[in-house]
């Protein structure tokens, strides 16, 4: 089965794009449990994956991660034995691929699409394991990304740290673009997607070699959109039509200090992505250890403040998956080495 990876940084419209793609009968695009991002740090606990008992435990834990995902994979039953049989290697990427293929097979699709945007960190492994995977590099103005993260229940809250991660992930995407053939790499600006969705989706379908359908514009009517929106305030917009004016909010809502921080860090990449700067060169800054220490303290304060105001339902939906990860840590290293 063919694979699609949506890469870049969060708060850039990846759920919007996922739901649009999911409306195509040729693509199955579930809400992601971020398997590589969450399970990779735990891999040392599994020991030698060439020992079947260890590898089978990794499959079991990865499946449980999905089965406790806040947005349910409706109707999909993860057959551990089938997943094991479909792994070409005893690796986490193989488990991830077999699980995603299970979702695609259930929906009888030609492609599965994963919107775990930080998968770009594992680009070498993805290229080595999957057969000519396709990538959609989705990017958004870092100033609007910073505003979005500042209001969200997840992620950094200070513009310095938000921008550092935006910069890192977008640089990784630029590097990948240099090494991956153009027929497998599609760059997509969020601002263009919301401005003229039909035009962009037609181009994207041509890239993927699938048929375009106007139903993709009605993503907000889908059961998947309804299930996504009811889980978290993060995604409550996905049951509405495209918000065409959801760009350039920083022009009204962001202060000059935060603008200066963001453009001082990300100016070069902003130029490459054709985001116009607003801060003059004499207002750009370099940051010393004292500045960064202050930013860190403020970031931690804002994260705590946001977590204390998190919606109870939102928090409860996340607890089940977090409990799986804590259980794995508490279990410790497997006895079979």
RORO-730703 format. One record per atom (N, C-alpha, C, O, CB): x, y, z; residue in three letters. Coordinates in steps of 0.05 Angstrom, whole numbers, plus 5000, padded with zeros to 4 digits. Each point is the difference from the previous one (the first is absolute). Last residue first. Glycine has a CB too. Example, Ala and Ser with C-alpha at 12.3 -4.5 7.8 and 13.67 -1.06 7.14 Angstrom:
2
525749555142SER501650245001SER498550225014SER501050225004SER501449654953SER498248985042ALA498250245000ALA501850245000ALA502150005013ALA494149775012ALA
//
This chain:
337
534448005536UNK501850204988UNK501249904973UNK501550154988UNK499650025058UNK490349705030UNK501449864978UNK501650214985UNK499050194989UNK497349465006UNK498250625076UNK502049825011UNK501649864979UNK502349915004UNK494850025035UNK498851084952UNK499149724998UNK502249815009UNK502450064997UNK494550064965UNK502150905075UNK501249854978UNK498949715001UNK499749895021UNK504450404980UNK489450395045UNK502950004998UNK500949824977UNK498449914984UNK501950175065UNK490950234994UNK500749714996UNK503049964998UNK501049805009UNK494650144967UNK500750945027UNK500049875026UNK500849704999UNK501249895018UNK495350444997UNK502450174905UNK502350105015UNK500349855026UNK502149925008UNK497450534970UNK492849374971UNK502449894987UNK502550095015UNK501849835004UNK495850184951UNK494350365073UNK500249715007UNK502449874988UNK501349845012UNK493750154990UNK503050904976UNK501149985027UNK500349715009UNK501949935013UNK496050524998UNK498049724906UNK502850084999UNK501349975027UNK502349915002UNK496750404959UNK491749565034UNK501449784986UNK503050065000UNK501649825005UNK494450094966UNK498450765062UNK500349785019UNK501449764988UNK501649875013UNK494250285009UNK501850594924UNK502350075018UNK500649775020UNK502249955007UNK496850544987UNK493349464953UNK502449954984UNK502550055016UNK502049864998UNK495450264961UNK494350065082UNK500249714994UNK502649944985UNK501449815006UNK493650164993UNK502550945022UNK501149855022UNK500549714993UNK502049885009UNK495750435023UNK497950394913UNK502849964996UNK501349815021UNK502149884995UNK498150584985UNK490549815023UNK500449854975UNK503049944995UNK500749804987UNK495250434994UNK501550305093UNK499349725004UNK500549844975UNK500949775002UNK495750375032UNK504650804962UNK502049885017UNK499549705003UNK501849844998UNK498850595026UNK493050094932UNK502449994984UNK502249855015UNK501349824989UNK497550614988UNK493449775069UNK499449794981UNK502549954982UNK500749784994UNK494450345006UNK505150605062UNK500149745013UNK499649774981UNK501549805001UNK496750425040UNK506350734932UNK497349885002UNK500249725011UNK501749844991UNK496750444970UNK509350455061UNK499249804980UNK497249905005UNK499349945023UNK505549934970UNK501150765057UNK497450094989UNK498949814979UNK498050054987UNK503450425022UNK507149415034UNK498150035022UNK497250084991UNK498049965014UNK505850165015UNK503549834910UNK499249735009UNK498050015022UNK498249835002UNK506350004985UNK499350984981UNK498249884981UNK499049725009UNK497749944996UNK504650324967UNK504150185090UNK497550155000UNK497949884981UNK497749985007UNK504950445005UNK506249244988UNK498549925024UNK497350145002UNK498049885007UNK506450045016UNK501350324907UNK499149734996UNK498449905024UNK497949884997UNK506250034975UNK500050935033UNK497750014982UNK498949724995UNK497649964997UNK504350464981UNK506049685073UNK497750125015UNK497549994982UNK497849945010UNK505450365015UNK504949424937UNK499149805020UNK497550115015UNK498149855006UNK506649974999UNK499650764935UNK498849784985UNK498849805020UNK497749914996UNK505550164966UNK502050635073UNK497450094991UNK498449794985UNK497649975003UNK504350494995UNK506949355028UNK498350035024UNK497250094992UNK498049905011UNK506150215017UNK502349854904UNK499349735009UNK498150015025UNK498149865001UNK506349984981UNK499350964982UNK497949894982UNK499049735010UNK497749934999UNK504450324962UNK505250145084UNK497550155006UNK497749894983UNK497849965010UNK504950455002UNK505849254970UNK499149915026UNK497450135008UNK498249885011UNK506650055002UNK499450374909UNK498849734996UNK499049895026UNK497949875001UNK505150054960UNK501750905041UNK497550034985UNK498549734999UNK497649985005UNK504450404968UNK506649625062UNK498150125019UNK497350034987UNK497949955013UNK505950295010UNK503449464925UNK499149795018UNK498050115020UNK498149865009UNK506349904986UNK496050764913UNK502049895017UNK498849805020UNK497649965000UNK505250474995UNK494549974901UNK499149945027UNK502249875016UNK501349804991UNK494050154993UNK502750794929UNK501449755007UNK499549965030UNK499750195015UNK503949864949UNK490450544957UNK501549965025UNK501649745000UNK499449814985UNK497150455038UNK498150594912UNK500649725004UNK501949965023UNK501750175006UNK497549744945UNK498050945012UNK498449905022UNK500449705005UNK498949895019UNK497750474971UNK507350144937UNK501150115025UNK498449925025UNK500950055023UNK500850344951UNK495549354937UNK502649875008UNK501150105026UNK501149855016UNK499850084936UNK488550125033UNK502350104986UNK502549875011UNK500149895022UNK497650554970UNK492249135005UNK501950125018UNK502550094984UNK501149844984UNK497249875055UNK494349814924UNK498950255009UNK502050165017UNK499650235005UNK495849574993UNK504449384916UNK500850085027UNK498850285007UNK499350164982UNK505049585013UNK492049454938UNK501150265001UNK500650085029UNK498449975018UNK499150164941UNK502448904991UNK498450145020UNK501450275005UNK502350015008UNK496149565014UNK504349664918UNK498650234989UNK498050115020UNK497750074993UNK502949754962UNK506249465052UNK497249924998UNK498250224991UNK497649974998UNK503249705037UNK508550484978UNK499849774981UNK497249924996UNK499249914978UNK505349945037UNK497250815050UNK500650104973UNK499749784979UNK498850044979UNK504350305040UNK496249435071UNK497650154992UNK500450114972UNK498250004983UNK500950125064UNK508249474994UNK498149804990UNK497450144991UNK498849914981UNK503249745049UNK504550905009UNK501149884975UNK498049804988UNK499650004976UNK505150075042UNK493250365067UNK499950174977UNK500949874974UNK498750044979UNK502050335051UNK498249345068UNK499049864977UNK500150154974UNK499049914979UNK498149855052UNK506050575059UNK500749714998UNK499449884973UNK501649854989UNK497550125059UNK498650934970UNK502949985005UNK500949724997UNK502249954990UNK497650445041UNK491049804966UNK501450074974UNK503049995004UNK501549964980UNK494650325006UNK498549555091UNK499449804979UNK501650064974UNK501349824989UNK494150125030UNK505150685054UNK501249745008UNK499749804976UNK501949874993UNK497050225056UNK496950754942UNK502950024998UNK501449745006UNK501949924987UNK497750565025UNK491049585001UNK500750014971UNK503050004996UNK501149864983UNK494650385008UNK501149855096UNK499849734991UNK500649984970UNK501349804991UNK495350115045UNK503350955002UNK502149845012UNK500049714990UNK502149894993UNK497650415048UNK493450314934UNK502550054985UNK502349835012UNK501749904985UNK496850565004UNK491349185021UNK501450245007UNK502850014986UNK500949804989UNK496750215055UNK492749504924UNK502749965011UNK501450265005UNK499950194984UNK500449384991UNK490650314986UNK500149895027UNK502849985012UNK500349955024UNK495849804963UNK501550594922UNK498250145020UNK500749915028UNK499950165019UNK496549874946UNK508349614962UNK500050284994UNK498450165020UNK500550245005UNK500149664946UNK499849135046UNK502150135016UNK500150304995UNK500950155018UNK501749434978UNK491649834956UNK498950095025UNK502150155017UNK499450175016UNK497449454983UNK503349934909UNK500850275006UNK498950115025UNK499950245004UNK500449834948UNK494049155010UNK502950054994UNK500650295006UNK498250174998UNK501949484966UNK491049845027UNK501649915023UNK503050024994UNK501549815003UNK494849885009UNK495350494934UNK501450235011UNK501949925023UNK500950185015UNK495150104972UNK498449094965UNK501750134980UNK501650245012UNK502050084989UNK494749774976UNK499149225071UNK500050275010UNK502050174983UNK502350015006UNK496649835041UNK495049244929UNK502650125002UNK499850295009UNK498450164989UNK503349544974UNK490249725069UNK501450034974UNK502650145004UNK500650115021UNK495049914955UNK501249445108UNK499150234985UNK501350004972UNK502149884997UNK497450395046UNK502349115029UNK497249954992UNK498950254985UNK497550014996UNK501949675043UNK509550294999UNK499849824977UNK497249934992UNK499649874980UNK504849955034UNK499150755062UNK499450134975UNK499449814977UNK499050094979UNK503850285037UNK500049395076UNK497250064998UNK499250144974UNK497650024993UNK502350015056UNK508649564994UNK499049944973UNK497150084996UNK498649894982UNK504649745016UNK501850495085UNK502150044979UNK498949984972UNK501050134982UNK502349685049UNK491850005050UNK499850274990UNK502050064979UNK499750194984UNK498649955060UNK498348844971UNK501750215012UNK499450274987UNK499250034977UNK504349635031UNK491349524976UNK502049905019UNK501550235013UNK500649985024UNK499949614948UNK492750474957UNK498849965026UNK502149925022UNK499450015023UNK496349864954UNK506550254928UNK499350265014UNK499049965028UNK500550165017UNK498450024939UNK503149064987UNK502450155007UNK499350255017UNK501350055020UNK501049794938UNK490849635006UNK501349865022UNK502550145009UNK500750005024UNK497649574958UNK497050774944UNK498450035024UNK501449875024UNK500050115022UNK495849894949UNK508249914944UNK500250275010UNK498450045026UNK500950135018UNK499750034934UNK498749015004UNK502750035011UNK500450285011UNK501250045021UNK500549624947UNK490450134986UNK500049895027UNK502750045013UNK500150055024UNK496449614962UNK500851044937UNK500749725004UNK499849915029UNK500250165018UNK502849874942UNK495950874998UNK497649855003UNK500549715007UNK498149855007UNK499750454961UNK509050355010UNK498950075026UNK497449855006UNK499050005023UNK503150454973UNK502849524919UNK501349845021UNK498650035027UNK499849815016UNK504550254960UNK494350264927UNK497949975021UNK501049835023UNK498549865013UNK498050184951UNK508750134958UNK499450275011UNK497949995022UNK499750195015UNK501550004940UNK501149044995UNK502350065017UNK499650285013UNK501150055021UNK501949674950UNK491149934962UNK499349915027UNK502350065020UNK499550035024UNK497749614957UNK503350494923UNK499150235016UNK499249925028UNK499850185018UNK498650034940UNK509249264986UNK497150015003UNK499250245017UNK501450075019UNK498449434978UNK509050014940UNK499050215017UNK496949985002UNK498749924980UNK505250395008UNK503548874992UNK497850174989UNK499250215021UNK499749945024UNK498749694947UNK511849975023UNK497349915007UNK498050194989UNK500750224991UNK501049565051UNK508450264963UNK498949844979UNK497449865008UNK499649764996UNK505150174987UNK501250745063UNK499549735012UNK499049804979UNK499949765005UNK499250465039UNK502350694931UNK502549905011UNK499849725010UNK501849834995UNK499450645018UNK491049964960UNK501649944976UNK502849895009UNK501049814988UNK496650554985UNK496749955093UNK499049744990UNK501649924975UNK500549764995UNK494950345023UNK506450745019UNK500949795018UNK499149734990UNK501549815002UNK498350515036UNK497150454917UNK502949974996UNK501149775017UNK501649844990UNK498850655001UNK490749745022UNK500349894973UNK502949954994UNK500749794989UNK495250454996UNK502150205095UNK499349715001UNK500249874973UNK500849774998UNK496250325041UNK504350844967UNK502249865013UNK499449705001UNK501849844995UNK499350575032UNK492150154939UNK502350024983UNK502349835011UNK501349854986UNK497350614999UNK493749655069UNK499549834977UNK502549994981UNK500849784991UNK494350325012UNK504950485073UNK500249725007UNK499749824976UNK501549804996UNK496850305049UNK504450904976UNK498849884977UNK500349705002UNK501749874987UNK499350534984UNK501250155104UNK499250214981UNK498549884976UNK498050114992UNK505950165023UNK500249195054UNK497550115009UNK498950224980UNK497650055000UNK503849855048UNK506849664933UNK498049795003UNK497350125008UNK497949924990UNK505749755022UNK504350874983UNK498949944974UNK497749805001UNK498050024986UNK506550074994UNK500250115099UNK498550244992UNK498849974972UNK497850104995UNK505350175033UNK502749065008UNK497350005013UNK498350234990UNK497749974995UNK504349815045UNK505849774901UNK499750225019UNK497150005011UNK498150014985UNK505550274990UNK503148934980UNK497350115001UNK499950225022UNK500549945023UNK497549624960UNK508549704952UNK500150215019UNK497350154999UNK499050074979UNK506049985017UNK498748924977UNK498150214993UNK500150215022UNK499449945023UNK497649754951UNK508249364984UNK500250215020UNK498450244991UNK500550124979UNK504049725036UNK497449364933UNK499249895026UNK500050215022UNK499649935024UNK502349634962UNK500750594923UNK497549864996UNK499149865026UNK497849885001UNK503350064951UNK507350535041UNK497750195001UNK497349864996UNK498050115008UNK505050244975UNK505849175063UNK499050084974UNK497450165001UNK498349965017UNK503849634964UNK505150425099UNK497849834991UNK499050104973UNK499750244996UNK499049675052UNK508350545003UNK500949724996UNK497849814989UNK500649784992UNK502650305044UNK495850874990UNK502450004983UNK500749724991UNK501449964980UNK500250455043UNK491449755040UNK499250084973UNK502349994980UNK499649954976UNK496950355044UNK504949555073UNK498849774986UNK499350074972UNK500349844982UNK497950005062UNK504950865010UNK502249814994UNK498949764985UNK501249904981UNK501350255059UNK491350474991UNK501650114978UNK502249814992UNK500549964976UNK498450515040UNK496249315060UNK498449964976UNK501450114976UNK499949884978UNK496050155050UNK508150105055UNK500149724994UNK498449944974UNK500849854983UNK499750045066UNK499050974986UNK502649964989UNK500449714992UNK501149944979UNK500750435049UNK490449875018UNK499950104972UNK502749974986UNK500149954976UNK496350375038UNK502949445078UNK498449814983UNK499950104971UNK500149834982UNK497250055058UNK507250675024UNK501349744998UNK498549824980UNK501249884983UNK500550175064UNK494550794975UNK502450034983UNK501349734996UNK500849934977UNK499850535041UNK492149585041UNK499150054972UNK502450014982UNK500049884978UNK496050385039UNK506049705074UNK499149744989UNK498950034972UNK500649824983UNK498350035063UNK503950934996UNK502349824998UNK499149734989UNK501449894983UNK500950345056UNK491150414982UNK501450054975UNK502449824996UNK500649924977UNK497850565026UNK496749475077UNK498249924978UNK501550034973UNK499949834983UNK496050315044UNK508450185050UNK500149704998UNK498149904978UNK500749804987UNK500450185062UNK499150964967UNK502849914995UNK500049704996UNK501249914980UNK500650475048UNK490050064997UNK500750014971UNK502949914994UNK500549904978UNK496350475018UNK497249245086UNK501650244996UNK500950004971UNK500849794989UNK500750235059UNK493649254986UNK498350235001UNK501550264995UNK498850214994UNK498349555038UNK503249084944UNK501250235012UNK498150244999UNK498150004984UNK506549835003UNK490649215008UNK502350144988UNK501150235017UNK498950075021UNK499249804935UNK491349825048UNK502549854997UNK502250194991UNK499550224990UNK497949364999UNK493550695022UNK500549865025UNK502649844999UNK500849885020UNK494350104987UNK502950984937UNK499449715000UNK500649875027UNK501550125017UNK499449874934UNK500850945020UNK497249965009UNK499449705004UNK497949945012UNK500850484964UNK509749894991UNK499750145026UNK497249965011UNK499650035024UNK503750314960UNK499149314930UNK501149845022UNK499550145027UNK499649875020UNK503949954949UNK494050654954UNK498449765003UNK500949835023UNK498449915016UNK500750104935UNK506050755024UNK497550085012UNK498249755005UNK498849995022UNK501550454954UNK507749414978UNK500550085027UNK497550085015UNK499549935023UNK505150214964UNK494949694921UNK500449755014UNK500550065030UNK498949865017UNK503049924942UNK497650944983UNK497349895005UNK500249735015UNK498349945016UNK499950304944UNK509850155014UNK498850195019UNK497149915007UNK499250025023UNK503650354958UNK502549164953UNK500849945028UNK498750195021UNK499749935023UNK504649894959UNK491649864921UNK501550235011UNK500649955030UNK498249955015UNK499650364951UNK500748814978UNK498450245006UNK501850215012UNK502149945011UNK493849774998UNK504149254931UNK501350215017UNK498250245003UNK498350064982UNK506249785004UNK496849054978UNK498050215006UNK501350205019UNK500949935021UNK495349744973UNK506649504937UNK501350195018UNK498050235004UNK499950184983UNK504949695003UNK494549084981UNK498750264997UNK501150185022UNK499449975023UNK496349834957UNK507449214968UNK500150195022UNK498550264992UNK500350104978UNK504149715038UNK496749044957UNK499650284992UNK499850185024UNK498949925021UNK498849924937UNK507449145020UNK498050155014UNK499850294989UNK501950104989UNK498949625052UNK503949374929UNK499550264987UNK497750155014UNK498050074987UNK503749744970UNK499849345089UNK500450004971UNK499150264988UNK497650044996UNK501849465003UNK504550315105UNK497650014983UNK500850024970UNK502150114993UNK495450115045UNK509549735030UNK498049785004UNK497750014980UNK499349794990UNK501950225058UNK506150644955UNK501249734998UNK497949785001UNK500449804987UNK503850385034UNK493450744990UNK501049964973UNK501149714996UNK499749884979UNK501450615018UNK496349785089UNK497649994983UNK500949934971UNK498749844987UNK498850495043UNK509349845033UNK498749745005UNK497549964982UNK499549784990UNK502250235056UNK502750824952UNK501849804989UNK498849725003UNK500149844982UNK503850455030UNK491550465025UNK499849994971UNK501849784989UNK499349874980UNK499750625020UNK497949855092UNK500849724993UNK500049964970UNK499649784990UNK498450065053UNK499550994996UNK502449945016UNK501049724993UNK502449945005UNK496150365032UNK493350044929UNK502350104985UNK502649935014UNK502149974987UNK495150404993UNK494149505059UNK501249774986UNK502450084983UNK501649834992UNK493949945008UNK498350825050UNK502849965008UNK501349754989UNK502349945006UNK496650315035UNK491849974945UNK501850174984UNK502949985008UNK501850054984UNK494550265011UNK495049075001UNK501950055022UNK502350164988UNK501949894989UNK496849685035UNK493550094927UNK500550295004UNK501650045026UNK499950225012UNK495949894964UNK502149084943UNK500650065028UNK500750295004UNK501850114986UNK499849425021UNK493049754918UNK501450265005UNK500350045030UNK498149965015UNK500150234942UNK499948984962UNK499550105027UNK501750255003UNK502250024989UNK496849515030UNK496849984887UNK502050135017UNK499150015029UNK497650005006UNK503850284955UNK493249304975UNK502549974986UNK502450105017UNK502249904998UNK495450144958UNK492949565087UNK501250234987UNK502649934986UNK501349805006UNK496750495029UNK494749275026UNK500349924972UNK501150234984UNK499050074978UNK497249615027UNK502250245093UNK498550194984UNK500349954970UNK499050164984UNK501750175053UNK503849115025UNK497350015010UNK498250184983UNK497749944994UNK504049975052UNK507650074937UNK498649764990UNK497149995009UNK498349924985UNK506149835016UNK501350945033UNK499450034971UNK498549774988UNK498250044984UNK505950235013UNK498849675093UNK497950214997UNK499250034971UNK497750024993UNK504050225048UNK505549204977UNK497549875010UNK497750204998UNK497849924993UNK504949805039UNK505950594948UNK498949844978UNK497449865009UNK498249964984UNK506549974998UNK500250545083UNK498750184981UNK498849864976UNK497850074991UNK505450285023UNK501749145047UNK497650105013UNK498550194981UNK497649984998UNK504649975047UNK506249724928UNK498049784999UNK497350095013UNK497949934991UNK505949745011UNK503750934999UNK499049964973UNK497849794999UNK498050034986UNK506450114997UNK500050015100UNK498450234992UNK498849964973UNK497650064996UNK505450235031UNK503149075001UNK497549985015UNK498150234993UNK497649954995UNK504849825043UNK506250264926UNK498549794987UNK497349965014UNK497949964987UNK506449815000UNK501850845050UNK498850114975UNK498449784985UNK497950064988UNK506050265008UNK500949435081UNK497650165007UNK498750124975UNK497650014998UNK504550105046UNK503348974946UNK500650275008UNK497450155007UNK497849904993UNK506350104977UNK499349074987UNK499250035028UNK500950275010UNK501950035015UNK498649474992UNK496450244889UNK502350005018UNK499050035029UNK497750085005UNK505350134959UNK490849724967UNK502249904984UNK502649995017UNK501949854993UNK495950334966UNK491449765068UNK502550155005UNK502249874985UNK500649765004UNK497850385042UNK492649514958UNK500350214980UNK502550175005UNK500650184984UNK494549835010UNK502049295066UNK500649884974UNK500650204978UNK501549954982UNK495549685031UNK500350675074UNK502649875001UNK500849884973UNK502250044991UNK496949855057UNK492350474959UNK502050215001UNK502849885001UNK501850104986UNK494950215038UNK496249104983UNK500250104973UNK502150224998UNK501550024981UNK493749865011UNK502849785093UNK501449794984UNK500450104971UNK502149964988UNK495949685041UNK497050905032UNK502949995007UNK501549814982UNK502250064991UNK496750065056UNK492150444933UNK500749715003UNK503049995004UNK501650034981UNK494549824990UNK496350945042UNK502849964994UNK500749715007UNK500249925024UNK500950564986UNK489850074957UNK500949815020UNK502949934993UNK500649904978UNK494749925031UNK497151004966UNK502649874994UNK500849825023UNK500250105023UNK501250294947UNK490850215028UNK499649764985UNK502549844995UNK499849764993UNK496550464986UNK504950795047UNK497449865001UNK500049764982UNK500750014976UNK497150435034UNK509550125045UNK500049884973UNK497549824997UNK500249765005UNK505050264992UNK495850865072UNK499849714995UNK500349934971UNK499050144982UNK498149825058UNK506850855021UNK498149984978UNK500149714990UNK502049904989UNK498750584997UNK504649675088UNK497750165006UNK497949994977UNK497649995006UNK505350305022UNK503548884990UNK500350264987UNK497450165006UNK497849904997UNK505249904967UNK499449275061UNK499350205020UNK500350294988UNK500050195015UNK501449495022UNK500649554912UNK497349935011UNK499250195022UNK497650015008UNK503249524980UNK507950534973UNK497950084980UNK497249955012UNK498250174995UNK505049724967UNK504149835089UNK500250294997UNK497850104981UNK498850215006UNK506249775002UNK496249105001UNK498550125023UNK500150304999UNK498150135009UNK503049465019UNK504049944909UNK497149974994UNK498350125023UNK498050134995UNK503049454979UNK508350395037UNK499350194979UNK497149994993UNK498750214996UNK505949754986UNK498949415079UNK499950275012UNK499250214980UNK498650195006UNK504949675027UNK497649254936UNK497850025019UNK499750285012UNK497850115001UNK502849405010UNK506950294934UNK497550014984UNK497650045019UNK498350164994UNK503849544971UNK506150175076UNK500050264988UNK497450034983UNK498850215000UNK506349804999UNK496649155038UNK499250195021UNK499950294989UNK498250155007UNK503949555028UNK501149624909UNK497249965004UNK498950195022UNK497850114997UNK502749414989UNK508850454999UNK498750134978UNK496949985002UNK498650194995UNK505449704976UNK501449675093UNK500350295002UNK498550144978UNK498650205005UNK505949735016UNK495849134977UNK498450095023UNK500250305003UNK498050135007UNK502849435015UNK504550024910UNK497150024994UNK498450115023UNK498250164997UNK502449474971UNK509550625007UNK498849795017UNK497050044999UNK499050215008UNK505149775023UNK501150644926UNK500149754985UNK499249765016UNK499649784990UNK504050424983UNK497250695063UNK497449954987UNK500149764981UNK497949914990UNK501250575013UNK506349825090UNK500549914973UNK497449934986UNK498749805008UNK505950035006UNK493950805067UNK502349834995UNK500349944970UNK499350164983UNK500249655063UNK494050765005UNK499249754987UNK502349824993UNK499649774992UNK496650484990UNK504350655058UNK498749825019UNK499349734988UNK499449815015UNK498850595008UNK505550344925UNK502049865016UNK498849805020UNK501349815008UNK501650594987UNK491250184951UNK501149764988UNK502249865016UNK500149755000UNK498950464957UNK495750645058UNK499649765017UNK501349754989UNK500149795013UNK495750415002UNK503950674939UNK501650035025UNK499849765018UNK501749965018UNK497550524979UNK495649504921UNK502949994996UNK501650045026UNK501949865004UNK497350324950UNK491049905039UNK501249745006UNK503049994997UNK501349845013UNK494449964973UNK498850994995UNK499649915027UNK501449755008UNK500849965023UNK494950264974UNK504750164914UNK500850215018UNK499849905029UNK501750075017UNK496650284951UNK498849094961UNK502950035000UNK500950215021UNK502049955014UNK498149934938UNK490449975039UNK501549765008UNK503050055002UNK501249935020UNK495249794959UNK494750845013UNK502850085001UNK501849785010UNK501450035020UNK497150444989UNK491749544970UNK500949975028UNK502950075004UNK501149965021UNK495449694984UNK495850724917UNK502449845007UNK500549985030UNK499550195015UNK502449964943UNK489149894974UNK501450185019UNK502349845012UNK499749775008UNK496050485003UNK501549454892UNK499050005027UNK501450225017UNK502150114992UNK497049415004UNK499150234898UNK501750185016UNK498950035028UNK498550185006UNK502750074952UNK498249234938UNK499149965028UNK501950165018UNK502449945000UNK495749604990UNK499050464898UNK501950065021UNK498649955027UNK497750085005UNK504750274967UNK493349574942UNK502649874995UNK502050045022UNK502249894999UNK496950184953UNK491950325042UNK499849715004UNK502649854996UNK500349775007UNK495050264979UNK503651005049UNK500449854975UNK499849715006UNK501249905019UNK501950464963UNK496450265088UNK497549994985UNK500349874973UNK498049934987UNK500650485037UNK508849765035UNK498449775009UNK497349984985UNK498949785000UNK503350265045UNK503650714943UNK501149764986UNK498349765007UNK499549834983UNK505150365018UNK493350605044UNK499550044972UNK500849754984UNK498649894983UNK502150605022UNK501449555086UNK497149944996UNK499250044971UNK498249864990UNK501050285057UNK509750064978UNK499549725004UNK497149944994UNK499449804986UNK504150185049UNK499250924965UNK500949864976UNK499449705002UNK499249874981UNK504450475013UNK494450195081UNK498350084977UNK500849844975UNK498349894987UNK501350575033UNK505749435056UNK497549865002UNK498150074978UNK498549834991UNK502150165059UNK507750464953UNK500349724993UNK497549845003UNK499449814985UNK505450225028UNK497950955001UNK497849914983UNK500149714993UNK498849914980UNK501050545003UNK506350035076UNK500450104972UNK497849904982UNK500350014975UNK504650015033UNK497849765086UNK498550255000UNK500350134972UNK500050254998UNK500749815052UNK507149254968UNK497250005008UNK498850294999UNK501550194997UNK499349405031UNK507550134907UNK499450065028UNK497050005005UNK498550064983UNK505850215020UNK500849134921UNK500250295006UNK499750045030UNK501049845016UNK497250284938UNK498249084968UNK502250085017UNK500150315004UNK498850144984UNK503849455000UNK491549474981UNK499750295002UNK502150095020UNK499949915023UNK495150084966UNK504549094948UNK500750135025UNK499650304998UNK501250134983UNK502249505027UNK493349374939UNK500350304999UNK500750105027UNK498749925020UNK497950114942UNK503248954977UNK500150165025UNK500450304994UNK501550074982UNK500249535042UNK494549374928UNK501550254998UNK499850175025UNK497949995014UNK501550004936UNK500148905042UNK498350245000UNK501850255000UNK502050015013UNK494349745012UNK
//
